[in-house]
C-alpha cells in the first residue's frame, strides 16, 4: 500500500511520443541505393529540416525525427510531412526515400560510411560490421520522466518486443535473395555488440552502475552505444523501443508507435494498483523474438502464461482489446485498431514477397522482379 501511495504522489507521466524513421536513399533510374550522399543534398536537408534530419552510418541512409507529441494526429502529421519534405528535396538530385528494413538487391560491400558513421566506427572498432548495416528501423520514444519508473517499465514491456517486431516486419530480402525471414534486418543488426533484449535492472541506480563500467572503462562513450531492442534514451527522459523494422506505410508506423505507447500506460496503471506484468526469463522472450523475426504475424508466439503457442493474430486481437482504456485516454483508438488492419492485409514483408512472386509468375527476370518491389516501396513510402 505504501509503495502505491508513493507512486501516486509523483507526477503522472503524459506519455508524449516521438518517432525516428530511417530511410534508404534510392537512385530513381537504377533503383539501387546510392553509395554517397551529394554534399549539396546534405546541405539542402540541413537548411530545410535542421535537427529533424541527419545522416546515419552509411551514405545510403537518412533519418528523420519528430518532436514529442501528446496528440497522435499531430505526431502522424509531422511524421508524414517529414517524409514528403525528404521526398521533394531528394527528388532534386534524382533520388527517392524508401522505407523498408532492407533493400531487395543492394550490395552493402559498396557502401561508404558518412562522417558520423566513421566516428561511430572508430569509437567502437566496428570495422566492416558498420558497412553491413545497410538496414533501416523505426524508433519510438515515450516520455517517462521518473528514471526508476523508466527502468521498471523497461523490464516489463520487454515481454512485448516480439509482438512489435512481428507487426513491423519489412525486410524479407537481402543481396538479391529471399531469406525466408520476415525480418532479415534483425539478423544483420545482431552482429553488433550490445544488441538484443536488455538485461533486467533493479533501479535506475542499478542501470547506471552496470553501464558505468562500460563508460568508465572506455568501452562506450555513453548509453547511446547500447543498441538494445529497448533502452532508456540518451538524450531525453524517455524509453525508446528500437526493435521495429522501418514501416513502409506511414499509418503502420503510427499504429505501432501507438501500440507501444498504450502498453506503457497500461503497465503504469498496473503499478498504481501494486500489480505488474509477470517477469519471464530472457531465453523465453528470445524464443518469441526469433519466431517474430522468422514468421512475422504468420505463425504463433508462445503465450508464456500458459506455455502454449498461440496464433499471433489471436494474441494481437486480445492485446488491442486489453489496451482500449489506454487508447481512449491517449486519443489513439483508431491508430491502435489499425494494428488489426495490418493483421488482415499483411505487413510490408508480405507485400514485398507477393510483388516479387507475381512478377516472376508473369515471366519477368529476377532483377526485374526486385525492381518491381523497389518501385512499389518507393510509392508507398510517400502515400498518406
C-alpha positions as CSV (number, residue, x, y, z in Angstrom):
1,X,0.0,0.0,0.0
2,X,2.8,2.4,0.9
3,X,4.5,1.8,-2.4
4,X,1.3,2.5,-4.4
5,X,0.9,5.8,-2.4
6,X,4.4,6.9,-3.2
7,X,3.8,6.4,-7.0
8,X,0.6,8.4,-6.9
9,X,2.4,11.4,-5.3
10,X,4.7,11.6,-8.3
11,X,3.8,13.5,-11.5
12,X,1.7,11.3,-13.7
13,X,3.6,10.6,-17.0
14,X,1.9,12.2,-20.0
15,X,3.4,9.5,-22.3
16,X,4.2,12.0,-25.0
17,X,5.6,10.2,-28.0
18,X,8.1,10.8,-30.8
19,X,9.3,8.7,-33.7
20,X,12.5,8.4,-35.6
21,X,12.3,6.8,-39.0
22,X,15.3,5.6,-41.1
23,X,15.2,5.6,-44.9
24,X,17.3,4.3,-47.7
25,X,18.1,6.8,-50.5
26,X,17.4,5.2,-53.9
27,X,18.5,6.3,-57.3
28,X,15.3,6.7,-59.4
29,X,16.9,5.4,-62.6
30,X,18.9,2.3,-61.3
31,X,16.6,1.7,-58.4
32,X,19.7,0.8,-56.4
33,X,20.7,2.6,-53.2
34,X,23.3,5.4,-53.5
35,X,26.8,5.0,-52.2
36,X,27.4,8.5,-51.0
37,X,25.1,11.5,-50.4
38,X,25.7,14.5,-52.6
39,X,27.1,17.3,-50.4
40,X,24.5,19.7,-51.9
41,X,21.7,17.3,-50.7
42,X,23.1,17.2,-47.2
43,X,23.2,21.0,-47.1
44,X,19.7,21.3,-48.5
45,X,18.4,18.9,-45.9
46,X,20.0,20.8,-43.1
47,X,18.8,24.1,-44.4
48,X,15.1,23.0,-44.7
49,X,14.8,20.5,-41.8
50,X,17.6,21.3,-39.4
51,X,17.8,18.9,-36.5
52,X,14.8,16.9,-37.7
53,X,17.0,15.1,-40.2
54,X,20.5,13.7,-40.1
55,X,22.7,11.1,-41.9
56,X,23.2,7.7,-40.4
57,X,26.1,5.2,-40.6
58,X,26.1,4.8,-44.4
59,X,25.8,7.1,-47.4
60,X,22.5,5.4,-48.4
61,X,20.9,6.1,-45.0
62,X,19.0,9.1,-43.7
63,X,16.9,9.5,-40.6
64,X,14.1,11.9,-39.7
65,X,12.9,12.7,-36.1
66,X,9.7,14.2,-34.9
67,X,9.2,16.2,-31.8
68,X,7.3,14.8,-28.8
69,X,3.5,14.9,-29.1
70,X,0.6,14.1,-26.8
71,X,-1.8,14.4,-29.7
72,X,-1.4,11.4,-32.0
73,X,-2.8,13.2,-35.0
74,X,-0.1,15.9,-34.6
75,X,2.5,13.1,-34.5
76,X,1.2,11.5,-37.6
77,X,1.1,14.8,-39.4
78,X,4.6,15.7,-38.6
79,X,6.0,12.3,-39.5
80,X,4.2,12.4,-42.8
81,X,5.3,16.0,-43.6
82,X,8.9,14.9,-42.9
83,X,8.5,12.1,-45.4
84,X,7.1,14.5,-48.0
85,X,9.8,17.1,-47.5
86,X,12.5,14.4,-47.7
87,X,10.9,13.2,-50.9
88,X,10.8,16.6,-52.5
89,X,14.4,17.6,-51.6
90,X,15.8,14.2,-52.7
91,X,13.9,14.4,-56.0
92,X,16.1,17.4,-56.9
93,X,19.0,15.0,-57.1
94,X,17.2,12.2,-58.8
95,X,16.8,10.3,-55.6
96,X,13.9,9.0,-53.5
97,X,13.4,7.8,-49.9
98,X,12.5,4.1,-49.3
99,X,11.0,2.9,-46.0
100,X,11.8,-0.7,-45.5
101,X,14.1,-2.8,-43.3
102,X,16.3,-3.8,-46.2
103,X,16.7,-3.1,-50.0
104,X,15.9,-6.2,-52.1
105,X,19.2,-6.3,-54.1
106,X,21.6,-3.6,-52.8
107,X,25.1,-4.7,-52.1
108,X,26.5,-3.5,-48.8
109,X,30.1,-4.1,-49.9
110,X,29.9,-0.9,-52.0
111,X,28.8,1.3,-49.1
112,X,30.8,4.2,-47.7
113,X,30.5,5.5,-44.2
114,X,29.3,9.0,-43.6
115,X,31.3,11.3,-41.4
116,X,29.1,10.3,-38.4
117,X,29.5,6.7,-39.4
118,X,33.3,7.0,-39.4
119,X,33.2,8.5,-35.9
120,X,31.0,5.7,-34.6
121,X,33.1,3.0,-36.3
122,X,36.4,4.4,-34.9
123,X,34.9,4.7,-31.4
124,X,33.6,1.1,-31.4
125,X,36.1,-0.6,-33.7
126,X,33.2,-2.0,-35.7
127,X,35.2,-2.3,-38.9
128,X,33.3,-4.0,-41.7
129,X,30.3,-4.6,-39.4
130,X,29.3,-0.9,-39.8
131,X,29.2,-1.3,-43.6
132,X,26.9,-4.3,-43.3
133,X,24.3,-2.2,-41.6
134,X,22.5,-1.4,-44.8
135,X,19.3,-1.7,-42.8
136,X,16.6,0.7,-41.6
137,X,14.5,0.7,-38.4
138,X,12.0,2.8,-36.6
139,X,12.5,4.0,-33.0
140,X,9.6,5.1,-30.8
141,X,10.4,7.3,-27.8
142,X,7.8,7.8,-25.0
143,X,8.5,10.3,-22.2
144,X,8.8,8.7,-18.8
145,X,10.2,11.5,-16.6
146,X,10.9,9.4,-13.5
147,X,14.1,7.3,-14.1
148,X,13.2,4.5,-11.7
149,X,9.8,4.2,-13.4
150,X,11.6,4.2,-16.8
151,X,13.6,1.1,-15.7
152,X,10.7,-0.6,-14.2
153,X,8.6,-0.2,-17.3
154,X,11.5,-1.3,-19.5
155,X,11.7,-4.5,-17.5
156,X,8.1,-5.3,-18.1
157,X,7.5,-4.1,-21.6
158,X,10.3,-6.2,-22.9
159,X,7.8,-9.1,-23.0
160,X,6.1,-7.4,-25.9
161,X,9.3,-6.8,-28.0
162,X,8.4,-9.8,-30.2
163,X,4.8,-8.6,-30.7
164,X,6.1,-5.3,-32.0
165,X,8.7,-6.8,-34.2
166,X,6.3,-9.2,-35.9
167,X,3.8,-6.4,-36.7
168,X,6.6,-4.2,-38.3
169,X,8.4,-6.8,-40.5
170,X,9.6,-5.3,-43.7
171,X,12.9,-7.0,-44.6
172,X,12.5,-10.4,-46.3
173,X,15.2,-9.9,-48.9
174,X,19.0,-9.4,-48.8
175,X,21.6,-9.2,-51.5
176,X,19.1,-10.3,-54.2
177,X,17.8,-13.3,-52.4
178,X,14.8,-14.3,-50.4
179,X,16.0,-15.0,-46.9
180,X,13.0,-17.0,-45.7
181,X,12.7,-14.5,-42.8
182,X,10.2,-11.7,-42.5
183,X,12.9,-9.5,-40.8
184,X,16.4,-10.2,-42.0
185,X,17.3,-6.7,-40.6
186,X,17.4,-8.2,-37.1
187,X,20.0,-10.8,-38.2
188,X,22.3,-8.2,-39.8
189,X,21.9,-5.8,-36.8
190,X,22.6,-8.6,-34.3
191,X,26.2,-8.8,-35.5
192,X,26.9,-5.7,-33.5
193,X,27.8,-5.8,-29.8
194,X,25.2,-4.8,-27.2
195,X,22.1,-5.7,-29.2
196,X,19.0,-7.7,-28.5
197,X,16.9,-7.7,-25.4
198,X,18.1,-5.5,-22.5
199,X,19.0,-7.1,-19.2
200,X,16.8,-6.7,-16.1
201,X,17.8,-3.9,-13.7
202,X,16.5,-3.3,-10.2
203,X,16.5,0.5,-10.5
204,X,18.0,3.5,-12.3
205,X,21.0,3.4,-10.0
206,X,21.5,-0.3,-10.8
207,X,21.3,0.5,-14.6
208,X,23.8,3.4,-14.1
209,X,26.2,1.2,-12.1
210,X,26.3,-1.5,-14.8
211,X,26.5,0.8,-17.8
212,X,29.1,2.9,-15.8
213,X,31.5,0.0,-16.0
214,X,31.4,0.2,-19.8
215,X,31.6,4.0,-19.9
216,X,34.4,4.4,-17.3
217,X,36.5,1.7,-18.9
218,X,36.3,3.5,-22.2
219,X,34.3,0.7,-23.9
220,X,31.5,3.0,-24.9
221,X,31.1,6.8,-24.9
222,X,27.6,6.9,-23.4
223,X,24.4,4.8,-23.3
224,X,23.6,5.8,-26.9
225,X,26.1,3.0,-27.8
226,X,23.7,0.4,-26.3
227,X,21.8,-0.8,-29.3
228,X,19.3,-2.9,-27.5
229,X,15.8,-3.5,-28.8
230,X,14.6,-1.3,-25.9
231,X,16.6,1.2,-23.9
232,X,16.5,4.5,-22.0
233,X,17.1,7.4,-24.3
234,X,20.4,9.0,-24.1
235,X,19.0,12.5,-25.0
236,X,15.5,12.5,-23.4
237,X,13.7,11.3,-20.3
238,X,12.2,8.7,-22.5
239,X,12.0,4.9,-23.0
240,X,12.9,4.0,-26.6
241,X,11.6,1.0,-28.5
242,X,14.1,0.2,-31.2
243,X,13.2,-3.3,-32.4
244,X,10.8,-2.4,-35.2
245,X,11.7,-2.6,-38.9
246,X,11.2,0.6,-40.8
247,X,7.5,0.8,-41.7
248,X,6.7,1.3,-45.4
249,X,3.3,2.8,-44.7
250,X,3.2,5.9,-42.5
251,X,-0.1,4.7,-41.0
252,X,1.6,1.4,-39.9
253,X,4.4,3.4,-38.2
254,X,1.9,5.5,-36.2
255,X,-0.1,2.4,-35.3
256,X,3.0,0.6,-33.9
257,X,4.1,3.7,-32.0
258,X,0.6,4.0,-30.5
259,X,0.7,0.3,-29.5
260,X,3.9,0.8,-27.7
261,X,2.6,4.0,-26.0
262,X,-0.5,2.2,-24.9
263,X,1.4,-0.7,-23.4
264,X,3.5,1.6,-21.3
265,X,0.4,3.4,-19.9
266,X,-1.2,0.0,-19.2
267,X,1.8,-1.2,-17.3
268,X,1.9,2.1,-15.4
269,X,-1.8,1.6,-14.4
270,X,-0.9,-1.8,-13.1
271,X,1.8,-0.3,-11.0
272,X,-0.6,2.1,-9.4
273,X,-2.6,-1.0,-8.2
274,X,0.6,-2.6,-6.8
275,X,0.5,-5.1,-9.7
276,X,2.9,-5.8,-12.6
277,X,3.3,-7.9,-15.7
278,X,5.0,-11.1,-14.7
279,X,8.7,-11.3,-15.4
280,X,10.0,-14.1,-17.7
281,X,13.4,-15.5,-18.5
282,X,15.1,-13.8,-21.4
283,X,15.6,-17.1,-23.1
284,X,11.8,-17.5,-23.4
285,X,11.2,-14.0,-24.7
286,X,14.1,-14.5,-27.1
287,X,12.4,-17.6,-28.5
288,X,9.4,-15.4,-29.3
289,X,11.7,-12.8,-30.8
290,X,13.1,-15.4,-33.1
291,X,9.6,-16.5,-34.1
292,X,8.6,-12.9,-34.9
293,X,11.8,-12.4,-36.9
294,X,11.2,-15.6,-38.9
295,X,7.5,-15.8,-39.4
296,X,6.2,-12.3,-38.6
297,X,2.5,-12.4,-38.0
298,X,2.0,-15.7,-39.9
299,X,2.8,-18.2,-37.0
300,X,2.3,-18.1,-33.3
301,X,4.1,-16.9,-30.3
302,X,4.5,-18.7,-27.0
303,X,1.9,-17.5,-24.5
304,X,4.3,-17.5,-21.6
305,X,1.5,-17.5,-19.1
306,X,0.2,-20.9,-20.4
307,X,3.3,-22.2,-22.1
308,X,1.4,-22.9,-25.3
309,X,2.0,-21.5,-28.8
310,X,-1.0,-19.4,-29.8
311,X,-1.7,-17.7,-33.2
312,X,-0.2,-14.3,-33.3
313,X,-3.4,-12.8,-34.7
314,X,-5.3,-14.1,-31.8
315,X,-2.8,-12.6,-29.3
316,X,-2.8,-9.2,-31.1
317,X,-6.6,-9.0,-31.1
318,X,-6.6,-9.7,-27.3
319,X,-3.9,-7.1,-26.8
320,X,-5.8,-4.4,-28.7
321,X,-8.9,-5.2,-26.6
322,X,-6.8,-5.1,-23.4
323,X,-5.5,-1.6,-24.3
324,X,-8.8,0.1,-25.2
325,X,-8.9,2.1,-22.0
326,X,-5.4,3.4,-22.6
327,X,-6.0,4.2,-26.2
328,X,-9.1,6.2,-25.3
329,X,-7.2,8.2,-22.7
330,X,-4.3,8.9,-25.1
331,X,-6.6,9.7,-28.0
332,X,-5.2,7.0,-30.3
333,X,-8.0,4.4,-30.5
334,X,-8.1,4.5,-34.3
335,X,-4.4,4.2,-34.5
336,X,-4.3,1.2,-32.1
337,X,-7.1,-0.5,-34.0
338,X,-5.1,-0.1,-37.2
339,X,-2.9,-2.9,-35.8
340,X,-5.8,-5.2,-36.7
341,X,-5.8,-3.8,-40.3
342,X,-2.1,-4.9,-40.5
343,X,-3.1,-8.3,-39.4
344,X,-5.8,-8.6,-42.1
345,X,-3.8,-7.3,-45.1
346,X,-0.3,-8.2,-44.1
347,X,2.9,-6.4,-43.3
348,X,5.3,-4.8,-45.7
349,X,7.2,-8.1,-45.8
350,X,4.0,-9.8,-47.2
351,X,3.6,-7.0,-49.8
352,X,7.2,-7.4,-51.0
353,X,7.1,-11.1,-51.2
354,X,3.8,-11.1,-53.0
355,X,5.0,-8.5,-55.5
356,X,8.2,-10.4,-56.3
357,X,6.3,-13.7,-56.8
358,X,3.7,-12.1,-59.0
359,X,6.4,-10.6,-61.2
360,X,8.2,-13.9,-61.6
361,X,5.0,-15.7,-62.5
362,X,4.4,-13.1,-65.1
363,X,7.6,-14.1,-66.8
364,X,9.9,-11.3,-65.5
365,X,13.6,-11.9,-64.7
366,X,14.6,-11.9,-61.0
367,X,16.2,-8.5,-61.4
368,X,13.0,-7.1,-62.9
369,X,11.0,-8.6,-60.1
370,X,13.3,-7.0,-57.5
371,X,12.9,-3.7,-59.3
372,X,9.1,-4.0,-59.2
373,X,9.4,-4.4,-55.4
374,X,11.5,-1.3,-55.1
375,X,9.1,0.8,-57.2
376,X,6.2,-0.3,-55.0
377,X,8.1,0.5,-51.8
378,X,9.1,4.0,-53.2
379,X,5.5,4.7,-54.0
380,X,4.1,3.5,-50.7
381,X,6.7,5.3,-48.6
382,X,5.2,8.7,-49.6
383,X,1.5,7.7,-49.7
384,X,-0.7,9.1,-46.9
